[in-house]
Amino acid sequence: MTGIAAASFFSNTCRFGGCGLHFPSLAELIEHIEDNHIGEWP
């Protein structure tokens, strides 16, 4: 994987349902997904 591909893969951007919010850390991204998207119906 190239550096650019790795940066894309490891970006802390929520892609759940097209959300698109960006977070400074993976932990904050996970917390956002758990709090806002898990259990929601599309």
N, C-alpha and C positions, 0 to 999 in steps of 0.2 A: 504494500500500500504506500502510495506516495504521501508526502507531507500534506499536500492540499487535500487529498482524499481522507487522510486521517483527521485533519482539522474538521472536515465536514461531518465525518462519522462521529466524532467526539464533541460536537458542538452541544451546548446545553440549551438547545431550542426545543420547545414542546411541539411535537408534530401530531399530537393526538387530535384527531378531528379537525385539522387545519388551524389549531390554536395559534401557533407562531410566537408565543412569548419566549423570551430569552432569559436565562438565569446565570448568575455568576459561578454557580457550582452545581455539580451533579446532584448533591444532596438536596439543594433547593428545588431543582427540577423534579426529582422524585417526590418530594413533599407536595409540590404543586399538583402533580399528576394524581397522587393519592387523595388529596383534598378536593380536587375539582373535577376529575374525570372518571375515576374508578366508580363503577356502579351507575353511571349515567347511561341512559339510552340515547342513541344517535338521533 
